[in-house]
Amino acid sequence: MKDELQTILATDCGSTTTKAILIEKKGDEYRLVTRGEAPTTVESPFEDVTRGVLNAIREVEELTNKKILEGEKVIKPRKNENEGVDIYISTSSAGGGLQMMVAGVVKSMTAESAARAALGAGAIVMETIASNDRRLPHQRVEIVRRLRPDMILLSGGVDGGTISHVAELAELIGAADPRPRFGTGYNLPVIYAGNKEARDIIRKILENKTDLAIVDNLRPTLERENLVPARNKIHELFMEHVMAHAPGYKKLMDWTDVSIMPTPGAVGSLIDYLAKHEEIDAIGVDIGGATTDVFSVFGGVFNRTVSANLGMSYSISNVLAESGVENILRWAPFDIDEKDLRNRIRNKMIRPTTIPQTLRELEIEQAIAREALRLAFVQHQKMAVGLKGVQQERTISDTFAQAATGITLVDMMSLNILIGSGGALSHAPRRVQGALMLIDAFLPQGITRLGVDSIFMMPHLGVLAAVNEDAAIEVFYKDCLIPLGTCIAPVGNAKRFGLPCVKITIGDEELRVNYGDMVRIPLGIGENKMVNIETERGFYIGPNKERKLDTEISGGVSGIIIDARGRPFHLPENKEERINKLSEWIKALDVYPA
Amino acid sequence: MAHAYTPGLKVTKGTIIARERRLPLKGEVVVSIGDNVTCDTIVARTELPGDVQPINLAGLLSVSPQDLEGYVLKKSGDKIKKDEVIAETKGIFGLMKTQVKSPIDGVIESISNVTGQAILRNPPTPVEVDAYIDAKVTKLFENEGVMVETYATFVQGIFGIGGEAKGIITPIVDSPDKPITIDMITPEHKGKIIIGGSLVTVDVLRKAAEIGCVGIVVGGIWDYDLKEFLGYDIGVAITGSEEKGISLIITEGFGEMAMADKTFKLLIENKDNKASINGATQIRAGVMRPEVIIPKEAKQVEEEKGKKDKISKGLEVGSSIRIIREPHFGSIGKVTNLPPELQKIETEAKVRILEAELESGEKVKVPRANVELIEE
């Protein structure tokens, strides 16, 4: 199929909008032709997702003057240059996406691996239960009963390990008699991916009460995770159960050439392909109205987390509840009354489609976005860890370096690229606002490229990558990613702001930046320059704590941003000083209109 | 997308309201199609399976799970009484027995020889669903519930807390821009739904709940007060299960905000009428807004059924709108122009805007996303 692809149609059915894109091979390269969108039609009065899909495709037809639909059918294969497409693919997060519950014996081992498998498949993990989670058995049963997940992933025990603990978990799930979220006429899917020797017992306990599927153990030994079989099963059941019960999806599933992927699963695949393709460490973040997803690939290991209740519209109040009002206020370059801020946030929650009209409102929304991103990233760092419980061989010299297992894989110094997506980042009126939000929330260290997804095309490209990886990567770089530029951020702190921090030499030009300052140097998209970076004592810039570094950096719409505010980063505690500093940085980077 | 405006909340003198009344799990429907029901009539009932309580029999008897069978006196499905012995060891010559007594009245759900665990289940809890509104039963969902339908005055709020409640509409202020003050609440408001103006405070809410007032419908509330009243910050916008003894419906938003004239007048007209309200709000897939339903004469239902729903024409020059974001939040005006091209606003974002003349006479330009259509 891969070689024949000339025209690709892809849709993403989001919870509010369905987006369609058309990709064509022109000469040797795949390029985006156009994009159409229409409101998603999963809810009443339509209750048929294909209405929205057809509307979005019709917009593509209108914009390109091509005929893609014959009545209500996608014309396939392509008849000629102006009629039909070779392949139609889709992702979906409508109806709240895939919501799962996971269970394992040890919270930090099999239960954590199960959570990673579910997250990696694109699910929201509603709850994790484990034999050692300190809850009483009846409390676990109560949780299973109260939440109505789309499916449960049960793991536990390495192969040959405990049987009784995992059987106990199965008994609790069975006793809770969990009901699926959609419909009453079918049993809840439960995937068992635990100790293979417990399979018969699990079958006996759960087979009659649930729709049980058994796959290979996701943690066959303590030293190894095997998440792929569980992930694949989750995708399969997502299609069979969740999607098939959502309005109109049966029809949509017939139309698509490959399985419909959960939207975040597709974005994750793309980031994963990208990092592996370029052999780099990457982070992607997608901040939506309801949820914020973070994806990372460090040392080839992919991780995804979803912060189900951190977002900029439906979940905006939860950002306030989780971060606290002070943490939001600290990003505001002006004084604002806490009570007033609270009302503004709530009013956005109840009318989520409104947009900031005044500059001050925009600044407040971007302050909230920083906190949503920061919190989502903190959650990600906690989940993206090495395997816990792994036995380590130690020599005498290691006994003094008590490195724990399960430390985070996220290393901001080795990070090569940070990509943002979602309205708050992609639609910020000035691109540099997106760049600064990413820098403030993620606090990259050393040299890091920054980019944003121009029109939220990553889901489409993620599912395309499953069919044609090269086409997906090509379109990603040429039409999807907007390079924002490069951030140079020395690590370390000085005693006070204003002391020398770093010297940057580009060609004949030399620039000295003091601690606590930010500077922006123009360098356009596609431009690369060699730079020499030299930090003062107390700071470093390279992964091996180098104070001097010669490297090539690439430009973007925001150019090069030198962030000499130090790492760890601290905002001044004094209000007046803080507002002054924020205002200085805003002015230095030309973030807002004067 | 051409329709960027927010469709307004429904505030209407007369419309047909249909509500599904379903059990959380299958049970028995106790009314028939065509029955006239009042808001308190039970329409369906069932029994929720009782909570389960696992008990580690093998551990308590100090025997291995595989050997458990020989010590258990009951089997799966058996009824048990609290303190009844369900398993015991043989002891020595019949003495020194270790016994496990049931901690509950209920049944044995299962006994496992793998985990050594018995699962006991409490007796079921009866669950009943009432009709919620004075209405007629129009549809049956076998073993699940019914659809009830009535002609009613209907007001949607923007945000609420607390679940369903029924009471008598009792206006408490004479103008929509007046806040409710604590001295206005008296014991006479027990069982009433208070209609306020622009603001309710935590003190008013507490006093109203204390005297047994069932609901408050008002323009605005300070978020700070809401947090004080609930004792926590609302995270995601899913409400309805708060148990504060009172349901609250906010019609405009957070802060002090005069209730829209039309809403206020309509509620005042219904003084002393019986109403059903629900504070439940969900702002996500499947938006659910809080509501006030004031059922009207049943004979009007048939007449109204003949009429087709008015089709909303969307925004056009002359449409009445309300601005739903700063600046001019809450102002009402009429659309004077709808320029099709994108325009740059103060934030530098390029968006579709509209021009409007506010009631004060001021002419403003507002992003279309920041207005809501006032449906006539």
Chai-1 contact restraints between the chains, C-beta under 6 A:
chainA,res_idxA,chainB,res_idxB,connection_type,confidence,min_distance_angstrom,max_distance_angstrom,comment,restraint_id
A,S15,B,A285,contact,1.0,0.0,6.0,A-B,restraint_1
A,E43,B,G286,contact,1.0,0.0,6.0,A-B,restraint_2
A,G95,B,A285,contact,1.0,0.0,6.0,A-B,restraint_3
A,G96,B,A285,contact,1.0,0.0,6.0,A-B,restraint_4
A,P137,B,P54,contact,1.0,0.0,6.0,A-B,restraint_5
A,H138,B,Q53,contact,1.0,0.0,6.0,A-B,restraint_6
A,V141,B,V52,contact,1.0,0.0,6.0,A-B,restraint_7
A,S164,B,V114,contact,1.0,0.0,6.0,A-B,restraint_8
A,S164,B,T115,contact,1.0,0.0,6.0,A-B,restraint_9
A,A167,B,V114,contact,1.0,0.0,6.0,A-B,restraint_10
A,A167,B,T115,contact,1.0,0.0,6.0,A-B,restraint_11
A,E168,B,T115,contact,1.0,0.0,6.0,A-B,restraint_12
A,E171,B,S112,contact,1.0,0.0,6.0,A-B,restraint_13
A,A175,B,V52,contact,1.0,0.0,6.0,A-B,restraint_14
A,A175,B,E109,contact,1.0,0.0,6.0,A-B,restraint_15
A,A175,B,I119,contact,1.0,0.0,6.0,A-B,restraint_16
A,I201,B,V114,contact,1.0,0.0,6.0,A-B,restraint_17
A,N309,B,G235,contact,1.0,0.0,6.0,A-B,restraint_18
A,N309,B,V236,contact,1.0,0.0,6.0,A-B,restraint_19
A,Y314,B,A237,contact,1.0,0.0,6.0,A-B,restraint_20
A,Y314,B,I283,contact,1.0,0.0,6.0,A-B,restraint_21
A,Y314,B,R284,contact,1.0,0.0,6.0,A-B,restraint_22
A,S315,B,V236,contact,1.0,0.0,6.0,A-B,restraint_23
A,S317,B,I234,contact,1.0,0.0,6.0,A-B,restraint_24
A,N318,B,G235,contact,1.0,0.0,6.0,A-B,restraint_25
A,N318,B,V236,contact,1.0,0.0,6.0,A-B,restraint_26
A,A321,B,D233,contact,1.0,0.0,6.0,A-B,restraint_27
A,A321,B,G235,contact,1.0,0.0,6.0,A-B,restraint_28
A,K339,B,Y224,contact,1.0,0.0,6.0,A-B,restraint_29
A,R342,B,D223,contact,1.0,0.0,6.0,A-B,restraint_30
A,R342,B,Y224,contact,1.0,0.0,6.0,A-B,restraint_31
A,N343,B,D223,contact,1.0,0.0,6.0,A-B,restraint_32
A,N343,B,F254,contact,1.0,0.0,6.0,A-B,restraint_33
A,N343,B,G255,contact,1.0,0.0,6.0,A-B,restraint_34
A,R346,B,D223,contact,1.0,0.0,6.0,A-B,restraint_35
A,R346,B,F254,contact,1.0,0.0,6.0,A-B,restraint_36
A,N347,B,G253,contact,1.0,0.0,6.0,A-B,restraint_37
A,N347,B,F254,contact,1.0,0.0,6.0,A-B,restraint_38
A,M349,B,A237,contact,1.0,0.0,6.0,A-B,restraint_39
A,I350,B,I158,contact,1.0,0.0,6.0,A-B,restraint_40
A,I350,B,F159,contact,1.0,0.0,6.0,A-B,restraint_41
A,R351,B,I324,contact,1.0,0.0,6.0,A-B,restraint_42
A,T353,B,T6,contact,1.0,0.0,6.0,A-B,restraint_43
A,T353,B,A369,contact,1.0,0.0,6.0,A-B,restraint_44
A,T354,B,I324,contact,1.0,0.0,6.0,A-B,restraint_45
A,T354,B,R325,contact,1.0,0.0,6.0,A-B,restraint_46
A,T354,B,A369,contact,1.0,0.0,6.0,A-B,restraint_47
A,T354,B,N370,contact,1.0,0.0,6.0,A-B,restraint_48
A,I355,B,P367,contact,1.0,0.0,6.0,A-B,restraint_49
A,I355,B,A369,contact,1.0,0.0,6.0,A-B,restraint_50
A,P356,B,T347,contact,1.0,0.0,6.0,A-B,restraint_51
A,Q357,B,I345,contact,1.0,0.0,6.0,A-B,restraint_52
A,Q357,B,P367,contact,1.0,0.0,6.0,A-B,restraint_53
A,T358,B,E346,contact,1.0,0.0,6.0,A-B,restraint_54
A,L359,B,E346,contact,1.0,0.0,6.0,A-B,restraint_55
A,L359,B,T347,contact,1.0,0.0,6.0,A-B,restraint_56
A,E361,B,E326,contact,1.0,0.0,6.0,A-B,restraint_57
A,L362,B,T347,contact,1.0,0.0,6.0,A-B,restraint_58
A,P429,B,T347,contact,1.0,0.0,6.0,A-B,restraint_59
A,P429,B,E348,contact,1.0,0.0,6.0,A-B,restraint_60
A,P429,B,A349,contact,1.0,0.0,6.0,A-B,restraint_61
A,P593,B,E348,contact,1.0,0.0,6.0,A-B,restraint_62
